[in-house]
Amino acid sequence: MHHIETFDVVVVGGGPAGATAAAELAGRGRSVLLLDRAGRIKPCGGAIPPRLIRDFAIPDELLVARARSARMIAPSQKEVDMPIERGFVGMVDREVFDEWLRDRAAQAGATRRAGNFESLTRDSDGVAIVAYRTPDGGKAETRVRARAVIGADGAKSAVGRACVKGADRMPFVFAYHEIIRSPKQGFDGSRCDVIYDGGLSPDFYSWIFPHGDTASIGTGTARKGLSLRRAVGRLRAATGLDGCETLRREGAPIPLRPLRRWDNGRDVLLAGDAAGVVAPASGEGIYYAMEGGRLAAEAVDALCATGDARVLKTARKRFMRAHGRVFLILGIMQWFWYSSDKRREKFVSICRDPDVQRLTWESYMNKQLVRKKPMAHVRIFFKDMGHLLGLAKT
């Protein structure tokens, strides 16, 4: 027992959730091991809202582009532009962004290691023993002791499946994208294209997002058997991007909803995709992952200070209190509007409305529902009802 390296916290997963949790805990004086799989990049459009930039002190140099509008494209190819008034959405390259977050955690005092989580067992005194394999270690395991463990290792979290009840039943969609070299001409580097087409995705959407010199073009679905790679190939051909150089291809599961339980009631807590905190309808996850990582760190820090495992539940309670209503509304939107091309057509038509655009952007940029404009909500309600009842033109 006394010969095994000991940490206050082992954080498994070095994406935005895990890196944020590690930096927060190290900054509070906790000894932290940040364990991350080497060479993995999550498929992601890379959009981060202004609130994330403010809350987590993201420097300008990490923004590879500033999106100032979104273009919604219906199955009929009708287009609706949604300009962002007095602002922008930051775009990041996850390969660079995630590494910067991990480096920030290390600068705060966390120990970084590349390795894959294998198991969690108990020492003779009940303290968790985390076993992992390093890329160059072959079949040999490294074991460390930890007073607490944060599982931030994705939608199919090995930590969650091993330690948290219900984590093995996480529903998810599968996302795939290709990072391409942006065309020199005819490509708007300040606009995100969101494509609603059942032929490309029967239950989600496809996208083309600018990343400065590069771009992310991808799609996602929960339907098994659909070739996302072929769908992206068709999208590239239809938009004239099939001739652009492909720099890398990435795919991964994306959770559909937050898990009902994030902790094991003792010393393990989930964060990020492992906890299911990706927004329905939009698929946005970076802000929610980092916010979840921060809340996980605060809960684990309290556990280390008090020994009271009940504090672990506060991470989920605080997150759902702040964002649960947004997730519920977006989930209903995805279930209804993405269910057929006829409904997708009407959904894009609704996006033409100035009230819808204004409230959508304000809610997205600030990560909270807009309550200060009740008459705008009333107008949107009646317009939505008109579309649902077939009384409005598309």
VOMI-559068 format. One line per 4 residues: number of its first residue (from 0); their letters; for each residue x, y, z of C-alpha. Coordinates in nm, 2 decimals, decimal comma, always signed. Each point is the difference from the previous one (the first is absolute). Layout:
! VOMI-559068
NUM) A) X:Y:Z  ...
This chain:
! VOMI-559068
0) MHHI) +0,00:+0,00:+0,00  +0,28:+0,25:+0,09  +0,19:-0,06:-0,31  -0,28:+0,10:-0,24
4) ETFD) +0,00:+0,37:-0,12  -0,29:+0,18:+0,15  -0,20:+0,30:-0,13  -0,29:+0,19:+0,14
8) VVVV) -0,18:-0,03:-0,33  +0,05:-0,20:-0,32  -0,18:+0,16:-0,30  -0,05:-0,25:-0,28
12) GGGP) -0,04:+0,18:-0,33  +0,18:+0,31:-0,12  -0,28:+0,17:-0,21  -0,16:+0,33:+0,10
16) AGAT) -0,18:-0,16:+0,30  +0,30:-0,19:+0,14  +0,26:+0,27:-0,07  -0,23:+0,27:+0,16
20) AAAE) -0,05:-0,22:+0,31  +0,37:-0,07:+0,03  +0,09:+0,36:-0,03  -0,26:+0,11:+0,26
24) LAGR) +0,11:-0,26:+0,25  +0,37:+0,06:-0,04  -0,07:+0,37:+0,04  -0,16:-0,08:+0,33
28) GRSV) +0,31:-0,18:+0,12  -0,11:-0,36:-0,06  +0,24:-0,26:-0,14  -0,14:-0,10:-0,34
32) LLLD) +0,09:-0,26:-0,26  -0,15:+0,08:-0,34  -0,01:-0,32:-0,20  -0,08:+0,03:-0,37
36) RAGR) +0,00:-0,23:-0,30  +0,28:+0,11:-0,24  -0,08:+0,12:-0,35  -0,38:+0,01:+0,02
40) IKPC) -0,20:+0,30:-0,13  -0,37:+0,02:+0,03  -0,21:+0,08:-0,31  -0,14:+0,34:+0,07
44) GGAI) -0,11:+0,31:-0,19  +0,20:+0,20:+0,25  -0,25:+0,28:+0,09  +0,04:+0,18:+0,33
48) PPRL) -0,23:+0,27:+0,12  +0,11:+0,33:+0,15  -0,10:-0,11:+0,35  +0,25:-0,29:-0,02
52) IRDF) +0,27:+0,24:-0,11  -0,07:+0,23:+0,29  -0,06:-0,26:+0,27  +0,31:-0,21:-0,08
56) AIPD) +0,24:+0,28:-0,11  +0,06:-0,13:-0,36  +0,26:+0,21:-0,18  -0,07:+0,14:-0,34
60) ELLV) +0,29:-0,19:-0,16  -0,20:-0,33:+0,04  -0,28:+0,13:-0,22  +0,07:-0,11:-0,35
64) ARAR) -0,32:+0,18:-0,13  -0,28:+0,22:+0,12  -0,34:-0,10:-0,14  -0,24:+0,29:-0,04
68) SARM) -0,29:-0,18:-0,15  -0,15:-0,34:-0,06  -0,17:-0,12:-0,32  -0,28:-0,25:+0,06
72) IAPS) -0,05:-0,22:-0,31  -0,33:-0,19:-0,04  -0,05:-0,33:-0,18  -0,14:+0,20:-0,30
76) QKEV) +0,33:+0,20:+0,00  -0,18:+0,31:+0,12  +0,24:+0,21:+0,21  -0,06:+0,22:+0,30
80) DMPI) +0,28:+0,23:+0,12  +0,02:+0,06:+0,38  +0,24:+0,29:+0,06  +0,15:+0,05:+0,35
84) ERGF) -0,07:+0,35:+0,11  +0,28:+0,17:+0,19  +0,21:-0,31:+0,06  +0,15:-0,32:-0,13
88) VGMV) +0,04:-0,37:+0,07  +0,36:-0,10:+0,05  +0,13:-0,30:-0,20  +0,28:-0,22:+0,13
92) DREV) +0,19:-0,30:-0,14  -0,04:-0,27:+0,27  +0,35:-0,14:-0,06  +0,15:+0,33:+0,10
96) FDEW) -0,27:+0,11:+0,25  +0,00:-0,32:+0,21  +0,38:-0,01:+0,02  +0,00:+0,36:+0,12
100) LRDR) -0,25:-0,09:+0,27  +0,21:-0,30:+0,11  +0,32:+0,21:+0,01  -0,19:+0,26:+0,21
104) AAQA) -0,08:-0,28:+0,24  +0,36:-0,10:+0,02  +0,11:+0,36:+0,06  -0,25:+0,02:+0,29
108) GATR) +0,19:-0,30:+0,15  -0,18:-0,31:-0,14  +0,22:-0,30:-0,10  -0,07:-0,10:-0,36
112) RAGN) +0,04:-0,35:-0,13  -0,11:-0,19:-0,31  -0,18:-0,32:+0,08  -0,32:-0,20:-0,03
116) FESL) -0,21:-0,07:+0,30  -0,03:-0,37:+0,08  -0,17:-0,05:+0,33  -0,08:+0,13:+0,35
120) TRDS) +0,05:-0,22:+0,30  +0,05:+0,07:+0,37  +0,30:+0,00:+0,22  -0,01:-0,16:+0,35
124) DGVA) -0,11:+0,33:+0,15  -0,28:+0,04:-0,26  +0,18:+0,27:-0,20  -0,05:-0,03:-0,38
128) IVAY) +0,28:-0,15:-0,21  -0,01:+0,11:-0,36  +0,17:-0,23:-0,25  +0,10:+0,13:-0,34
132) RTPD) +0,23:-0,09:-0,29  +0,24:+0,24:-0,17  +0,06:+0,00:-0,38  +0,35:-0,14:+0,04
136) GGKA) -0,07:-0,23:+0,30  -0,12:-0,30:-0,19  -0,23:-0,22:+0,21  +0,15:+0,13:+0,33
140) ETRV) -0,24:+0,21:+0,21  +0,09:+0,30:+0,21  -0,20:+0,04:+0,33  -0,06:+0,31:+0,20
144) RARA) -0,21:+0,08:+0,31  -0,26:+0,27:-0,01  -0,23:+0,15:+0,26  -0,24:+0,09:-0,29
148) VIGA) -0,03:-0,07:-0,37  -0,17:+0,21:-0,27  -0,10:-0,19:-0,31  +0,01:+0,24:-0,30
152) DGAK) +0,07:-0,27:-0,25  -0,28:+0,04:-0,25  -0,35:-0,13:-0,08  +0,11:-0,36:+0,04
156) SAVG) +0,19:+0,08:+0,32  +0,19:-0,30:+0,14  +0,00:+0,17:+0,34  -0,37:+0,04:-0,01
160) RACV) -0,07:-0,35:-0,12  +0,22:-0,14:+0,28  -0,11:+0,22:+0,28  -0,33:+0,19:-0,05
164) KGAD) -0,34:-0,17:-0,02  -0,18:+0,06:-0,33  +0,30:+0,14:-0,18  +0,01:-0,31:-0,23
168) RMPF) -0,34:+0,10:-0,14  +0,10:+0,33:-0,13  -0,19:+0,08:-0,33  +0,20:+0,17:-0,26
172) VFAY) +0,03:+0,11:-0,37  +0,31:-0,07:-0,20  +0,17:+0,31:-0,15  +0,26:+0,00:-0,28
176) HEII) +0,18:+0,29:-0,16  +0,29:+0,08:-0,23  +0,24:+0,29:+0,04  +0,08:+0,13:-0,34
180) RSPK) +0,21:+0,28:-0,14  -0,23:+0,30:-0,06  -0,04:+0,12:-0,36  +0,19:+0,31:-0,09
184) QGFD) -0,30:+0,15:-0,18  -0,38:-0,01:+0,04  +0,01:-0,12:+0,37  -0,15:+0,22:+0,27
188) GSRC) +0,23:-0,04:+0,30  -0,24:+0,19:+0,23  -0,31:-0,21:-0,05  -0,11:-0,34:+0,13
192) DVIY) -0,22:-0,21:-0,22  -0,25:-0,23:+0,16  -0,16:-0,24:-0,24  -0,33:-0,17:+0,08
196) DGGL) -0,04:-0,29:-0,24  -0,13:-0,35:+0,08  +0,21:-0,15:-0,27  +0,32:+0,11:+0,18
200) SPDF) -0,14:-0,05:+0,36  -0,35:-0,13:+0,07  -0,01:+0,12:+0,36  +0,27:+0,27:+0,04
204) YSWI) +0,17:+0,26:-0,23  +0,31:+0,04:-0,21  +0,24:+0,29:+0,02  +0,28:+0,20:-0,17
208) FPHG) +0,18:+0,21:+0,26  +0,30:+0,24:-0,08  +0,33:-0,05:+0,18  +0,20:+0,26:-0,17
212) DTAS) +0,24:-0,18:-0,24  -0,20:-0,31:+0,06  -0,37:-0,10:+0,03  -0,20:-0,27:+0,18
216) IGTG) -0,26:-0,18:-0,21  -0,20:-0,27:+0,17  -0,32:-0,17:+0,10  -0,15:-0,22:+0,27
220) TARK) -0,28:-0,25:+0,06  -0,13:-0,25:+0,26  -0,11:-0,24:-0,28  +0,21:-0,30:-0,04
224) GLSL) +0,11:-0,11:-0,35  +0,03:+0,35:-0,15  +0,34:+0,07:-0,15  +0,10:+0,35:+0,14
228) RRAV) +0,31:+0,00:-0,21  -0,20:-0,04:-0,32  -0,24:+0,26:+0,12  +0,28:+0,25:+0,05
232) GRLR) +0,14:-0,10:-0,34  -0,34:+0,09:-0,16  -0,01:+0,33:+0,19  +0,35:+0,09:-0,11
236) AATG) -0,09:-0,08:-0,36  -0,32:+0,20:+0,01  +0,18:+0,31:+0,14  +0,31:-0,02:-0,22
240) LDGC) +0,22:-0,10:+0,29  +0,09:-0,34:-0,13  +0,31:+0,13:-0,16  +0,15:+0,15:+0,32
244) ETLR) +0,28:-0,18:+0,18  -0,11:-0,22:+0,29  +0,22:+0,05:+0,30  -0,16:-0,24:+0,24
248) REGA) -0,31:-0,21:+0,07  -0,16:-0,05:+0,34  -0,30:-0,17:+0,14  -0,14:-0,06:+0,35
252) PIPL) -0,32:-0,06:+0,20  -0,18:+0,31:+0,13  -0,24:-0,04:+0,29  -0,37:+0,09:-0,04
256) RPLR) -0,09:+0,10:+0,35  +0,15:+0,04:+0,35  +0,02:-0,31:+0,21  -0,23:-0,02:+0,30
260) RWDN) +0,29:-0,07:+0,23  +0,36:+0,13:-0,03  +0,17:-0,15:+0,31  +0,04:-0,33:+0,18
264) GRDV) -0,09:+0,14:+0,34  +0,36:-0,04:+0,12  +0,29:+0,15:-0,20  -0,07:-0,01:-0,37
268) LLAG) -0,17:+0,28:-0,20  -0,06:+0,04:-0,37  +0,03:+0,31:-0,21  -0,04:+0,11:-0,37
272) DAAG) -0,11:-0,25:-0,25  +0,04:-0,28:+0,26  -0,29:+0,18:+0,19  -0,20:+0,05:-0,32
276) VVAP) +0,02:+0,38:-0,01  -0,03:+0,07:-0,37  -0,29:+0,23:-0,10  -0,27:-0,18:-0,20
280) ASGE) -0,10:+0,15:-0,34  +0,33:+0,20:-0,03  +0,25:-0,26:+0,11  +0,19:+0,27:+0,18
284) GIYY) +0,23:-0,14:+0,27  +0,31:+0,20:+0,07  -0,15:+0,26:+0,23  -0,21:-0,26:+0,18
288) AMEG) +0,30:-0,23:+0,04  +0,22:+0,28:+0,15  -0,28:+0,12:+0,23  -0,06:-0,36:+0,11
292) GRLA) +0,38:-0,04:+0,05  +0,00:+0,30:+0,22  -0,29:-0,12:+0,21  +0,15:-0,34:+0,03
296) AEAV) +0,32:+0,15:+0,13  -0,18:+0,20:+0,26  -0,19:-0,30:+0,12  +0,31:-0,22:+0,02
300) DALC) +0,19:+0,27:+0,17  -0,28:+0,01:+0,26  +0,02:-0,38:+0,04  +0,38:+0,02:+0,06
304) ATGD) -0,06:+0,28:+0,26  -0,29:-0,16:+0,19  +0,00:-0,38:-0,09  -0,37:+0,03:-0,05
308) ARVL) -0,09:-0,19:-0,32  -0,34:+0,17:-0,02  +0,16:+0,31:-0,14  +0,07:-0,18:-0,33
312) KTAR) -0,37:+0,02:-0,09  +0,02:+0,38:+0,00  +0,18:+0,00:-0,33  -0,30:-0,14:-0,19
316) KRFM) -0,25:+0,20:+0,21  +0,17:+0,33:-0,07  +0,04:-0,08:-0,37  -0,36:-0,10:-0,05
320) RAHG) -0,13:+0,30:+0,20  +0,18:+0,23:-0,24  -0,04:-0,19:-0,33  -0,26:-0,27:+0,04
324) RVFL) -0,29:+0,20:-0,14  +0,21:+0,09:-0,32  +0,08:-0,37:-0,05  -0,37:-0,10:+0,04
328) ILGI) -0,11:+0,26:-0,26  +0,27:-0,09:-0,24  -0,08:-0,37:+0,04  -0,36:+0,06:-0,09
332) MQWF) +0,10:+0,21:-0,30  +0,23:-0,27:-0,13  -0,26:-0,27:+0,05  -0,27:+0,20:-0,19
336) WYSS) +0,17:+0,21:-0,26  +0,27:-0,25:-0,11  -0,25:-0,29:-0,05  -0,07:+0,06:-0,37
340) DKRR) +0,11:+0,22:-0,29  -0,34:+0,16:+0,00  +0,05:+0,12:+0,35  +0,36:+0,09:-0,06
344) EKFV) -0,12:+0,22:-0,29  -0,24:+0,18:+0,24  +0,27:+0,03:+0,27  +0,24:+0,18:-0,24
348) SICR) -0,29:+0,23:-0,10  -0,06:+0,09:+0,36  +0,36:+0,10:+0,03  -0,07:+0,28:-0,24
352) DPDV) -0,20:+0,18:+0,27  +0,20:+0,30:+0,16  -0,14:-0,09:+0,35  +0,11:-0,36:-0,03
356) QRLT) +0,35:+0,12:-0,12  +0,04:+0,25:+0,28  -0,11:-0,23:+0,28  +0,20:-0,29:-0,14
360) WESY) +0,32:+0,19:-0,01  -0,04:+0,17:+0,34  -0,07:-0,34:+0,16  +0,29:-0,17:-0,17
364) MNKQ) +0,25:+0,28:+0,06  -0,08:+0,03:+0,37  -0,10:-0,36:+0,08  -0,33:+0,08:+0,15
368) LVRK) -0,36:+0,04:-0,11  -0,10:+0,36:-0,08  -0,28:+0,10:+0,24  +0,00:+0,37:-0,04
372) KPMA) -0,20:+0,02:-0,32  -0,34:-0,17:+0,07  -0,17:+0,14:-0,31  +0,26:-0,14:-0,23
376) HVRI) -0,06:-0,35:+0,16  -0,38:+0,05:-0,05  +0,05:+0,09:-0,37  +0,23:-0,30:-0,05
380) FFKD) -0,26:-0,23:+0,17  -0,28:+0,10:-0,24  +0,23:-0,02:-0,30  +0,11:-0,35:+0,10
384) MGHL) -0,36:-0,10:+0,04  -0,07:+0,13:-0,35  +0,28:-0,22:-0,14  -0,11:-0,30:+0,20
388) LGLA) -0,36:+0,04:-0,12  +0,10:+0,07:-0,36  -0,13:+0,35:+0,00  +0,33:+0,17:-0,07
392) KT) +0,18:+0,01:-0,33  +0,34:-0,16:-0,03
